[in-house]
Amino acid sequence: YYRRPSRAIATPMPTSASQNPERLAGQVILITGASGGLGSVLAMGCAAQGATVVLHGRVVRKLEALYDRILAAGHPEPTILPLDFAIAKAEDFANVASALQAQHGRIDAIVHTAVLLGSLGPIEHQAFDSWLATVRVDLLAPFGLTRALLPMLRAAPDASVTFTLDTRGQEPKAFWGAYAVAKAGLSALLAILADEWENVATLRVNGVVPGPMRSPLRAQTHPGDDITRLPSPDVFLPLYLYLISGQPKSESGGVIDGQRWLQLAQATNPPS
């Protein structure tokens, strides 16, 4: 369930959440698309482990609702970061870095889950502006944000960046247009960062291909599916937590097939 060119996984990845409720205590973790299906699960999960979570999203009321849920659960107070990636510019990412440096003084991890599907269909029927917005959200924003926060990541004792990928980027197919192109570019960005950070012991980068799950994105791409039959985003929380904190440097640069990982998790921890 894990692959990296010319490198085998060193140890099996945990298939259940850590029993340490404070494993992320004192850490600051930025989650893009935090109000989405996967993003909200990761935000609550990281907060429950003691992290101060920076909640990125486009719609403020959704971020405020998630903020309230985290506080109501007794977790550390999060930070709200509203920013529309579809129109964000380089200076916006620089301003984010300055604000987080001033408010928190550190960033320990970035988890990229923000996504824009764009339009599906033949290339000749796809609009340039739609492509531009999709590539901005799905590729340029992860690049711009990671680049802007890199000085703080380098200063952390153990930092990680996790990209959420897609099978359509790994194996592009007809009609997926800008979304597939952007996700393929994100895989390339991951490989480049892994290579550049090869000898930086405190920096790790990985990608997760969750596959079909119960999410608003799946409802858009496969409107005829009964998404209630699909796994909930919650099942991937242990995997993301491991990549955020606990993964050895020797495993950095991996692309994890979420469905294969889930099969292993279910075989290792069958429901009682």
Disulfide bonds with the S-S distance in Angstrom:
none
